Amino acid sequence: MIGSPLFTKLTLTLQGGRRFVGSAPRNSPGNLYIQSARLNGGPLDAPVITHQQAEAGGVLECDMGPTPSTWGSAWRGTPLPSGR
């Protein structure tokens, strides 16, 4: 589950030299809310990425803004089974 980031950019170096980058360049005390997001350049329609997606490496870009949006709050996904 993706929530409002506490950073403007984060790079994780993964096994095998892959990298996962989180980017929220407009993140600030006044822009607390994710308005939309992209994973590897494609739109991310739900506020969720899997462990496998992150472990594969890539870029998660968050567009930030000053007011809440329905991007994350409207999502009603199915919870994962217990133990995952």
Backbone as JSON, one array per atom type, in Angstrom:
{
  "sequence": "MIGSPLFTKLTLTLQGGRRFVGSAPRNSPGNLYIQSARLNGGPLDAPVITHQQAEAGGVLECDMGPTPSTWGSAWRGTPLPSGR",
  "N": [[0.85, -1.16, 0.0], [0.59, 2.16, -0.86], [1.43, 5.18, 0.63], [1.42, 8.69, 1.48], [4.54, 9.97, 0.62], [7.6, 10.52, 2.49], [9.68, 11.8, 1.38], [11.55, 13.29, -1.34], [12.99, 11.96, -3.19], [14.06, 8.61, -3.43], [16.3, 5.95, -3.45], [16.63, 2.55, -3.77], [19.0, 0.06, -3.64], [19.07, -3.02, -5.04], [19.33, -6.62, -4.85], [21.51, -8.09, -7.2], [22.15, -5.78, -8.51], [20.01, -4.28, -9.38], [17.79, -1.43, -9.24], [15.38, 0.33, -7.32], [13.49, 3.13, -7.59], [11.95, 5.73, -5.88], [10.07, 8.56, -6.49], [9.08, 11.81, -5.81], [8.91, 14.66, -6.67], [7.52, 17.08, -6.2], [6.86, 16.98, -3.58], [6.18, 18.37, -0.43], [5.74, 20.33, 2.6], [3.35, 21.62, 2.01], [2.27, 20.15, -0.05], [0.95, 17.43, 0.42], [-0.47, 15.25, -0.5], [-1.0, 12.44, -2.6], [-1.7, 12.75, -5.94], [-1.72, 11.38, -8.33], [-0.07, 8.5, -9.73], [2.74, 6.83, -11.24], [4.11, 3.83, -12.46], [7.06, 2.73, -13.63], [6.68, 4.41, -15.82], [4.09, 3.95, -16.69], [0.58, 4.46, -15.96], [-0.45, 4.16, -12.58], [-3.08, 2.71, -11.25], [-4.07, 1.96, -8.81], [-3.36, 2.29, -5.28], [-1.19, 0.52, -4.73], [1.6, -1.62, -4.88], [3.23, -4.66, -5.71], [5.44, -6.86, -3.89], [7.02, -8.24, -5.68], [6.98, -6.53, -7.91], [8.4, -4.3, -6.92], [10.82, -5.53, -6.26], [11.76, -6.23, -8.75], [12.82, -3.94, -9.67], [12.83, -0.52, -10.88], [10.86, 2.47, -11.43], [8.92, 4.44, -9.35], [6.76, 7.02, -9.57], [5.37, 9.76, -7.96], [2.82, 12.09, -8.14], [2.34, 14.99, -6.46], [0.07, 16.97, -4.43], [-1.82, 19.76, -2.94], [-4.3, 19.1, -1.85], [-6.54, 16.47, -0.74], [-7.06, 13.63, -2.86], [-9.01, 11.45, -4.96], [-7.51, 9.36, -5.78], [-6.13, 7.42, -4.13], [-7.93, 7.08, -1.99], [-10.33, 6.18, -3.05], [-9.93, 3.59, -3.76], [-10.79, 0.21, -3.43], [-9.62, -2.41, -2.78], [-9.06, -5.98, -2.74], [-8.2, -7.54, 0.25], [-5.04, -9.11, 1.08], [-4.57, -12.63, 1.67], [-4.34, -13.93, 5.05], [-1.15, -14.08, 6.64], [0.52, -13.34, 4.6]],
  "CA": [[0.0, 0.0, 0.0], [1.39, 3.38, -0.98], [0.92, 6.35, 1.32], [2.17, 9.91, 1.17], [5.96, 9.77, 0.9], [8.3, 11.46, 3.36], [10.9, 12.11, 0.65], [11.36, 13.72, -2.73], [13.57, 10.88, -3.99], [14.61, 7.5, -2.66], [16.81, 4.89, -4.32], [16.98, 1.3, -3.11], [19.82, -0.82, -4.45], [18.57, -4.36, -4.81], [20.19, -7.74, -5.23], [21.76, -8.19, -8.63], [22.42, -4.47, -9.07], [18.79, -3.56, -9.77], [17.43, -0.3, -8.38], [13.99, 0.78, -7.27], [13.53, 4.56, -7.28], [10.71, 6.43, -5.56], [10.26, 9.96, -6.8], [7.95, 12.71, -5.54], [9.62, 15.94, -6.69], [6.73, 18.21, -5.68], [6.53, 16.72, -2.18], [6.54, 19.47, 0.46], [4.74, 20.46, 3.66], [2.08, 22.06, 1.43], [1.8, 19.15, -1.02], [0.99, 16.18, 1.19], [-1.38, 14.23, -1.01], [-0.72, 11.89, -3.92], [-2.77, 13.03, -6.9], [-1.64, 10.27, -9.26], [1.23, 7.84, -9.67], [3.15, 6.03, -12.39], [5.11, 2.8, -12.21], [7.82, 2.51, -14.86], [6.13, 5.25, -16.89], [2.67, 3.67, -16.93], [-0.27, 4.89, -14.85], [-0.72, 3.23, -11.48], [-4.47, 3.01, -10.96], [-4.37, 1.63, -7.42], [-2.24, 2.68, -4.42], [-0.57, -0.73, -4.3], [2.53, -2.35, -5.72], [3.6, -5.92, -5.08], [6.84, -7.06, -3.57], [7.67, -8.65, -6.92], [7.18, -5.33, -8.74], [9.49, -3.51, -6.33], [12.05, -6.31, -6.33], [12.21, -6.24, -10.15], [13.44, -2.65, -9.95], [12.02, 0.39, -11.67], [10.64, 3.82, -10.92], [7.59, 4.84, -8.9], [6.68, 8.48, -9.55], [4.15, 10.26, -7.33], [2.48, 13.5, -8.35], [1.83, 15.46, -5.18], [-0.71, 18.19, -4.46], [-2.18, 20.31, -1.64], [-5.61, 18.64, -1.34], [-6.77, 15.04, -0.93], [-7.63, 13.22, -4.14], [-9.66, 10.13, -4.87], [-6.6, 8.36, -6.32], [-5.95, 6.34, -3.16], [-9.05, 6.89, -1.09], [-11.44, 5.51, -3.72], [-9.58, 2.19, -4.03], [-11.37, -0.79, -2.53], [-9.02, -3.67, -3.21], [-9.24, -7.18, -1.94], [-7.04, -7.76, 1.13], [-4.28, -10.34, 0.9], [-4.86, -13.64, 2.7], [-3.51, -13.86, 6.26], [0.14, -14.72, 6.56], [1.33, -12.82, 3.48]],
  "C": [[0.9, 1.23, 0.0], [0.69, 4.51, -0.23], [1.77, 7.55, 0.96], [3.63, 9.73, 1.56], [6.52, 10.85, 1.83], [9.58, 11.96, 2.69], [10.54, 12.73, -0.69], [11.98, 12.69, -3.67], [14.23, 9.87, -3.07], [15.1, 6.46, -3.65], [17.2, 3.7, -3.47], [17.83, 0.49, -4.08], [19.47, -2.25, -4.06], [19.6, -5.4, -5.23], [20.34, -7.79, -6.75], [21.99, -6.85, -9.31], [21.19, -3.7, -9.55], [18.55, -2.42, -8.79], [15.94, -0.06, -8.45], [14.04, 2.22, -6.79], [12.11, 5.04, -6.99], [10.94, 7.91, -5.75], [8.97, 10.73, -6.55], [8.49, 14.14, -5.51], [8.84, 17.13, -6.15], [6.32, 18.01, -4.22], [7.04, 17.87, -1.32], [5.52, 19.52, 1.59], [3.37, 20.91, 3.14], [1.48, 21.09, 0.43], [1.92, 17.76, -0.41], [0.28, 15.01, 0.54], [-0.99, 13.75, -2.41], [-1.94, 12.13, -4.8], [-2.86, 11.93, -7.95], [-0.25, 9.67, -9.15], [1.46, 7.04, -10.95], [4.19, 5.02, -11.92], [5.77, 2.48, -13.54], [7.18, 3.21, -16.06], [4.67, 5.03, -17.19], [1.83, 4.08, -15.74], [-0.48, 3.78, -13.83], [-2.12, 3.58, -10.98], [-4.88, 2.71, -9.52], [-3.16, 1.97, -6.56], [-1.49, 1.47, -3.86], [0.45, -1.17, -5.34], [2.89, -3.62, -4.97], [5.08, -5.94, -4.76], [7.61, -7.43, -4.84], [7.93, -7.46, -7.84], [8.34, -4.49, -8.22], [10.82, -4.23, -6.49], [12.61, -6.38, -7.76], [12.96, -4.97, -10.51], [12.52, -1.79, -10.8], [11.87, 1.71, -10.98], [9.18, 4.01, -10.57], [7.59, 6.35, -8.77], [5.33, 8.89, -8.96], [3.98, 11.74, -7.63], [1.77, 13.98, -7.1], [1.03, 16.75, -5.35], [-1.18, 18.59, -3.08], [-3.5, 19.8, -1.06], [-5.76, 17.14, -1.58], [-7.38, 14.78, -2.31], [-8.31, 11.87, -3.95], [-8.73, 9.02, -5.35], [-6.44, 7.18, -5.36], [-7.18, 6.05, -2.34], [-10.23, 6.16, -1.73], [-11.17, 4.03, -3.96], [-10.17, 1.28, -2.98], [-10.91, -2.17, -2.96], [-9.35, -4.8, -2.27], [-8.02, -7.37, -1.06], [-6.34, -9.07, 0.8], [-4.66, -11.35, 1.97], [-3.91, -13.49, 3.89], [-2.2, -14.59, 6.04], [1.0, -14.24, 5.41], [1.91, -11.49, 3.83]]
}
